[in-house]
Amino acid sequence: MGVVIAVIVIVVLIGLITAARSFKVVQQYEKGIIYRFGRVLPEIRGPGLTVIRPIGDRMQKVNMQIVALAVPAQEGITRDNVSVRVDAVVYFRVVDPIKATVNVQNYMFAISQQAQTSLRSIIGQSEMDQLLAERESVNRELRRIIDEPTEGPWGIRVERVEIKDVSLPDAMKRSMSRQAEAERERRARIITADGEYQASKRLAAAANVMARDPAALQLRLLQTVVEVAGERNSTLVMPVPVELLRFFEKMAPGPAHPEHEPVRLDDLGDAEVAAAEAAIAHENLPQLEGAALPPVPEVEPVPEAANNVPPDVREVAAPDLAKTDAKRKGA
């Protein structure tokens, strides 16, 4: 009787062990790969309860969920020679569980190393402004670099890559802050100058309207007096318009001072010169009478001794001798 009970107990234990090795549960987010005597079966077991051989079969479960892998911060020098420190996050998932388990030993570690090297590579290919302002294009390029060697041979697809932070040196941050401050100041000056220009145009238009009607200027003066008097001050300031001073200057007796007259820069006096020349040309000048001319003195003939003058002296005196001959012929 005891032997029978012992046999039954042994059979039950063997059955439990066989059932434990034969029945496997695969979760919804997993895929099951069967190794039969070390060889991978092409059939992939889906989620649910599955049965395998208790002897010779081994199941390996592969997680098919999207994995968020934090890439450690990498230091590098950008294309415009700026030292930066960049960290990122890689989102990937397994699309082929057989390749992910057979072709690569540890795909998590492999993806991490590939992401770090690709991040350093993208830092060297980009400029600082691209890393700060053009995050979308940098993320797409980084995803392409990481996904190219992993999806085909490893069976892992990189869904997206996001750059978390870009750390800059303190000196570069101060330079950028000064640049932003200078840009804001430039905009403020441009806006102020634009406002001054528009105000000057409005004031010029208002002055033109007031110049047409002197009463408008007087009403404006009275309005200014009312505004000043409304503050209950003991002193009342009466502004005197410039036109009133010009009126008094015109009414003041005395010779006009030419230095105060406005001078036209484009009037160079050509008309006056032409008129004076025309008047001189048409004026009848008196004719000189023959008696009024002084008599021409007679010139004695040159003695023969003049022929004995040395050549150098004769050359110096040649102009005077020529004048003398001309006078003699005219006489």
RODO-2510 file (C-alpha; in nm, 4 decimals, decimal comma):
residues 331
     n   res          X          Y          Z
     1     m     0,0000     0,0000     0,0000
     2     g     0,2789     0,2348     0,0847
     3     v     0,4573     0,1535    -0,2386
     4     v     0,1482     0,2439    -0,4405
     5     i     0,1128     0,5749    -0,2623
     6     a     0,4783     0,6560    -0,3245
     7     v     0,4425     0,5767    -0,6946
     8     i     0,1345     0,7977    -0,7197
     9     v     0,3149     1,0827    -0,5504
    10     i     0,6128     1,0491    -0,7854
    11     v     0,3835     1,0419    -1,0891
    12     v     0,2029     1,3554    -0,9702
    13     l     0,5299     1,5378    -0,9157
    14     i     0,6545     1,4394    -1,2599
    15     g     0,3257     1,5581    -1,4098
    16     l     0,3485     1,8921    -1,2324
    17     i     0,7061     1,9441    -1,3502
    18     t     0,6126     1,8474    -1,7033
    19     a     0,3136     2,0812    -1,7008
    20     a     0,5274     2,3652    -1,5643
    21     r     0,7766     2,3161    -1,8457
    22     s     0,5142     2,2636    -2,1134
    23     f     0,2662     2,5432    -2,0467
    24     k     0,3880     2,8989    -2,0900
    25     v     0,1982     3,2269    -2,0677
    26     v     0,2946     3,5092    -2,3042
    27     q     0,1802     3,8602    -2,2176
    28     q     0,0010     4,0878    -2,4593
    29     y     0,3066     4,3120    -2,5085
    30     e     0,5440     4,0176    -2,5597
    31     k     0,6440     3,7693    -2,8259
    32     g     0,7701     3,4167    -2,7597
    33     i     1,0674     3,2612    -2,9405
    34     i     1,1134     2,8840    -2,9166
    35     y     1,4631     2,7318    -2,9040
    36     r     1,4511     2,3582    -2,9779
    37     f     1,7799     2,1976    -2,8928
    38     g     1,9463     2,5347    -2,9443
    39     r     1,7830     2,6054    -3,2808
    40     v     1,5357     2,8899    -3,3238
    41     l     1,2017     2,7877    -3,4650
    42     p     1,0615     3,0220    -3,7303
    43     e     0,7241     3,0235    -3,5604
    44     i     0,6804     3,3058    -3,3102
    45     r     0,4321     3,2450    -3,0323
    46     g     0,1791     3,5190    -2,9717
    47     p     0,0236     3,6348    -2,6438
    48     g    -0,1755     3,3875    -2,4375
    49     l    -0,1232     3,0268    -2,3183
    50     t     0,1125     2,8250    -2,5321
    51     v     0,2442     2,4670    -2,5086
    52     i     0,5986     2,3607    -2,5752
    53     r     0,7881     2,0341    -2,5386
    54     p     0,9051     1,9781    -2,1867
    55     i     1,2318     1,8336    -2,3072
    56     g     1,4446     2,0140    -2,5637
    57     d     1,2367     2,3323    -2,5957
    58     r     1,3095     2,6648    -2,4314
    59     m     1,1074     2,9844    -2,4693
    60     q     1,2489     3,3366    -2,4587
    61     k     1,0116     3,6275    -2,4276
    62     v     1,0858     3,9561    -2,6037
    63     n     0,9255     4,2837    -2,4985
    64     m     0,7637     4,4596    -2,7935
    65     q     0,6851     4,7855    -2,6136
    66     i     0,8414     5,1192    -2,6964
    67     v     1,1439     5,1724    -2,4754
    68     a     1,2584     5,5199    -2,3672
    69     l     1,6359     5,5127    -2,3351
    70     a     1,8113     5,8108    -2,1775
    71     v     2,1368     5,8919    -2,3556
    72     p     2,4059     6,0239    -2,1191
    73     a     2,5206     6,3809    -2,1759
    74     q     2,7892     6,4014    -2,4426
    75     e     3,0442     6,6804    -2,4722
    76     g     3,1581     6,7966    -2,8126
    77     i     3,2621     7,0898    -3,0273
    78     t     3,0187     7,2199    -3,2842
    79     r     3,1061     7,3112    -3,6397
    80     d     3,1524     7,6764    -3,5384
    81     n     3,3975     7,5784    -3,2586
    82     v     3,1710     7,6077    -2,9539
    83     s     3,1981     7,3567    -2,6700
    84     v     2,8557     7,2177    -2,5766
    85     r     2,7135     6,9397    -2,3645
    86     v     2,4065     6,7644    -2,5056
    87     d     2,1870     6,4880    -2,3697
    88     a     1,8982     6,3180    -2,5460
    89     v     1,6259     6,0500    -2,5223
    90     v     1,5813     5,7673    -2,7740
    91     y     1,2437     5,5976    -2,8243
    92     f     1,2696     5,2577    -2,9966
    93     r     1,0932     4,9206    -3,0127
    94     v     1,1621     4,5701    -3,1378
    95     v     1,0037     4,4864    -3,4717
    96     d     1,1757     4,1520    -3,5331
    97     p     1,2249     3,9543    -3,2091
    98     i     1,4363     3,6840    -3,3754
    99     k     1,6935     3,9333    -3,5043
   100     a     1,6899     4,1251    -3,1752
   101     t     1,7796     3,8106    -2,9788
   102     v     2,0018     3,6284    -3,2262
   103     n     2,1953     3,8973    -3,4155
   104     v     2,2862     4,1151    -3,1166
   105     q     2,3836     3,9996    -2,7694
   106     n     2,2223     4,2803    -2,5705
   107     y     2,0223     4,5145    -2,7881
   108     m     1,9577     4,7615    -2,5035
   109     f     2,3293     4,8169    -2,4511
   110     a     2,3921     4,8250    -2,8263
   111     i     2,1274     5,0903    -2,8834
   112     s     2,2711     5,2978    -2,5976
   113     q     2,6219     5,2928    -2,7438
   114     q     2,4960     5,3662    -3,0935
   115     a     2,2946     5,6632    -2,9642
   116     q     2,5952     5,8075    -2,7794
   117     t     2,8264     5,7885    -3,0793
   118     s     2,5598     5,9281    -3,3111
   119     l     2,4942     6,2155    -3,0705
   120     r     2,8616     6,3109    -3,0675
   121     s     2,8655     6,2894    -3,4465
   122     i     2,5638     6,5167    -3,4866
   123     i     2,7199     6,7714    -3,2500
   124     g     3,0264     6,7988    -3,4725
   125     q     2,8146     6,8361    -3,7867
   126     s     2,5824     7,1067    -3,6526
   127     e     2,6288     7,4665    -3,5486
   128     m     2,5333     7,6096    -3,2147
   129     d     2,2374     7,8022    -3,3561
   130     q     2,1026     7,4828    -3,5133
   131     l     2,1211     7,2948    -3,1840
   132     l     1,9350     7,5759    -3,0081
   133     a     1,6814     7,6862    -3,2684
   134     e     1,6435     7,4041    -3,5232
   135     r     1,5714     7,1154    -3,2886
   136     e     1,3323     6,9411    -3,5271
   137     s     1,5832     6,9071    -3,8090
   138     v     1,8572     6,7956    -3,5681
   139     n     1,6244     6,5333    -3,4165
   140     r     1,5319     6,3953    -3,7575
   141     e     1,8936     6,3704    -3,8636
   142     l     1,9907     6,2044    -3,5352
   143     r     1,7060     5,9527    -3,5681
   144     r     1,8184     5,8682    -3,9216
   145     i     2,1772     5,8119    -3,8097
   146     i     2,0726     5,5826    -3,5232
   147     d     1,8046     5,3914    -3,7125
   148     e     2,0076     5,3197    -4,0264
   149     p     2,2380     5,0484    -3,8775
   150     t     1,9838     4,9060    -3,6299
   151     e     1,6569     4,8317    -3,8071
   152     g     1,7872     4,6010    -4,0774
   153     p     2,0385     4,3764    -3,8988
   154     w     1,9105     4,4138    -3,5409
   155     g     1,5356     4,4267    -3,5969
   156     i     1,4998     4,7431    -3,3868
   157     r     1,3203     5,0529    -3,5108
   158     v     1,3955     5,3968    -3,3668
   159     e     1,0656     5,5800    -3,3427
   160     r     1,1956     5,9230    -3,2445
   161     v     1,4882     6,1029    -3,0845
   162     e     1,4567     6,4136    -2,8711
   163     i     1,7391     6,6385    -2,7519
   164     k     1,6683     6,7177    -2,3887
   165     d     1,9123     6,9956    -2,3064
   166     v     2,2034     7,1854    -2,4570
   167     s     2,4458     7,3184    -2,1963
   168     l     2,6655     7,6090    -2,3006
   169     p     2,9711     7,7583    -2,1285
   170     d     2,9110     8,0536    -1,8984
   171     a     3,1131     8,2878    -2,1204
   172     m     2,8961     8,1966    -2,4195
   173     k     2,5797     8,2537    -2,2173
   174     r     2,6990     8,5999    -2,1174
   175     s     2,7858     8,6814    -2,4780
   176     m     2,4427     8,5691    -2,5962
   177     s     2,2717     8,7739    -2,3260
   178     r     2,4678     9,0838    -2,4316
   179     q     2,3758     9,0182    -2,7932
   180     a     2,0068     8,9881    -2,7052
   181     e     2,0249     9,3052    -2,4965
   182     a     2,1894     9,4962    -2,7815
   183     e     1,9236     9,3696    -3,0225
   184     r     1,6445     9,4844    -2,7895
   185     e     1,8086     9,8247    -2,7514
   186     r     1,8393     9,8579    -3,1284
   187     r     1,4698     9,7836    -3,1714
   188     a     1,3811    10,0352    -2,8998
   189     r     1,5855    10,3056    -3,0693
   190     i     1,4299    10,2337    -3,4070
   191     i     1,0794    10,2480    -3,2603
   192     t     1,1601    10,5745    -3,0782
   193     a     1,3041    10,7292    -3,3942
   194     d     0,9986    10,6189    -3,5915
   195     g     0,7740    10,7795    -3,3317
   196     e     0,9732    11,1024    -3,3450
   197     y     0,9491    11,1056    -3,7238
   198     q     0,5746    11,0559    -3,7215
   199     a     0,5317    11,3204    -3,4517
   200     s     0,7422    11,5685    -3,6506
   201     k     0,5266    11,5088    -3,9579
   202     r     0,2125    11,5716    -3,7546
   203     l     0,3597    11,8846    -3,5979
   204     a     0,4660    12,0136    -3,9383
   205     a     0,1128    11,9593    -4,0710
   206     a    -0,0345    12,1383    -3,7675
   207     a     0,2069    12,4297    -3,8118
   208     n     0,1088    12,4547    -4,1771
   209     v    -0,2583    12,4753    -4,0817
   210     m    -0,1879    12,7411    -3,8166
   211     a     0,0238    12,9432    -4,0614
   212     r    -0,2741    12,9804    -4,2931
   213     d    -0,4861    13,1461    -4,0234
   214     p    -0,3162    13,3641    -3,7579
   215     a    -0,6210    13,3329    -3,5353
   216     a    -0,5525    12,9615    -3,4949
   217     l    -0,2120    13,0389    -3,3465
   218     q    -0,3696    13,2907    -3,1100
   219     l    -0,6310    13,0373    -2,9979
   220     r    -0,3592    12,7827    -2,9377
   221     l    -0,1736    13,0373    -2,7255
   222     l    -0,4836    13,1065    -2,5192
   223     q    -0,5430    12,7339    -2,4726
   224     t    -0,1868    12,6938    -2,3445
   225     v    -0,2465    12,9793    -2,0988
   226     v    -0,5634    12,8081    -1,9757
   227     e    -0,3789    12,4809    -1,9243
   228     v    -0,1016    12,6511    -1,7286
   229     a    -0,3473    12,8516    -1,5187
   230     g    -0,5451    12,5377    -1,4333
   231     e    -0,2609    12,4093    -1,2159
   232     r    -0,3111    12,7040    -0,9715
   233     n     0,0412    12,8332    -0,9979
   234     s     0,1399    13,1741    -0,8682
   235     t     0,3566    13,2346    -1,1740
   236     l     0,2085    13,2444    -1,5194
   237     v     0,4390    13,1895    -1,8131
   238     m     0,3328    13,3635    -2,1352
   239     p     0,5071    13,2193    -2,4385
   240     v     0,5739    13,4711    -2,7130
   241     p     0,5388    13,3320    -3,0647
   242     v     0,8276    13,3789    -3,3038
   243     e     0,5989    13,5301    -3,5668
   244     l     0,5256    13,8206    -3,3310
   245     l     0,8973    13,8968    -3,2972
   246     r     0,9376    13,8895    -3,6730
   247     f     0,6449    14,1321    -3,7035
   248     f     0,8118    14,3788    -3,4651
   249     e     1,1390    14,3421    -3,6542
   250     k     0,9716    14,4334    -3,9807
   251     m     0,7903    14,7334    -3,8288
   252     a     1,1042    14,8709    -3,6578
   253     p     1,2454    15,1868    -3,8320
   254     g     1,5987    15,2006    -3,9629
   255     p     1,7933    15,0942    -4,2672
   256     a     1,7704    14,7402    -4,3628
   257     h     2,0749    14,5398    -4,2913
   258     p     2,1765    14,3375    -4,5905
   259     e     2,3496    14,0853    -4,3705
   260     h     2,0102    13,9833    -4,2299
   261     e     1,8570    13,9333    -4,5715
   262     p     1,8218    13,5762    -4,6814
   263     v     2,0813    13,4736    -4,9338
   264     r     1,9981    13,2314    -5,2049
   265     l     2,2729    12,9815    -5,2458
   266     d     2,1851    12,9149    -5,6052
   267     d     2,2093    13,2892    -5,7105
   268     l     2,5745    13,3421    -5,8135
   269     g     2,5258    13,6842    -5,9805
   270     d     2,5413    13,5657    -6,3394
   271     a     2,2443    13,7822    -6,4431
   272     e     2,3997    14,1011    -6,3037
   273     v     2,7309    14,0325    -6,4777
   274     a     2,5578    13,9717    -6,8128
   275     a     2,3586    14,2964    -6,7789
   276     a     2,6726    14,4971    -6,7033
   277     e     2,8547    14,3520    -7,0034
   278     a     2,5605    14,4331    -7,2309
   279     a     2,5528    14,7912    -7,1057
   280     i     2,9230    14,8348    -7,1692
   281     a     2,8949    14,6891    -7,5212
   282     h     2,6116    14,9296    -7,6237
   283     e     2,7672    15,2420    -7,4744
   284     n     2,8990    15,5011    -7,7281
   285     l     3,2557    15,5766    -7,6369
   286     p     3,4024    15,9132    -7,7647
   287     q     3,6455    15,8962    -8,0536
   288     l     3,9933    16,0170    -7,9906
   289     e     4,1087    16,2940    -8,2269
   290     g     4,4311    16,2752    -8,4186
   291     a     4,5736    16,5847    -8,2452
   292     a     4,5262    16,4269    -7,9101
   293     l     4,7803    16,1592    -7,9933
   294     p     5,1317    16,2410    -7,8767
   295     p     5,3993    16,2775    -8,1453
   296     v     5,6245    15,9820    -8,2072
   297     p     5,9854    16,0653    -8,1315
   298     e     6,2389    16,0091    -8,4040
   299     v     6,4886    15,7365    -8,3433
   300     e     6,8463    15,7930    -8,4513
   301     p     7,0097    15,5264    -8,6632
   302     v     7,2073    15,2658    -8,4866
   303     p     7,5795    15,3350    -8,5112
   304     e     7,8096    15,0872    -8,6673
   305     a     7,9698    15,0232    -8,3326
   306     a     7,6599    14,8232    -8,2425
   307     n     7,7708    14,5619    -8,4907
   308     n     8,0751    14,4996    -8,2815
   309     v     7,8613    14,3924    -7,9794
   310     p     7,9476    14,0465    -7,8548
   311     p     7,7031    13,7706    -7,9482
   312     d     7,5814    13,7050    -7,5905
   313     v     7,4996    14,0721    -7,5378
   314     r     7,3415    14,0924    -7,8822
   315     e     7,1099    13,8035    -7,7962
   316     v     7,0008    13,9766    -7,4732
   317     a     6,9425    14,3033    -7,6514
   318     a     6,7702    14,1450    -7,9527
   319     p     6,4129    14,2093    -7,8281
   320     d     6,4878    14,5780    -7,7705
   321     l     6,6434    14,6120    -8,1143
   322     a     6,3418    14,4464    -8,2719
   323     k     6,1095    14,6946    -8,1003
   324     t     6,3251    14,9824    -8,2214
   325     d     6,3090    14,8595    -8,5815
   326     a     5,9325    14,8279    -8,5599
   327     k     5,8934    15,1831    -8,4365
   328     r     6,1193    15,3069    -8,7139
   329     k     5,9102    15,1367    -8,9808
   330     g     5,5915    15,2757    -8,8341
   331     a     5,7291    15,6256    -8,8388
***
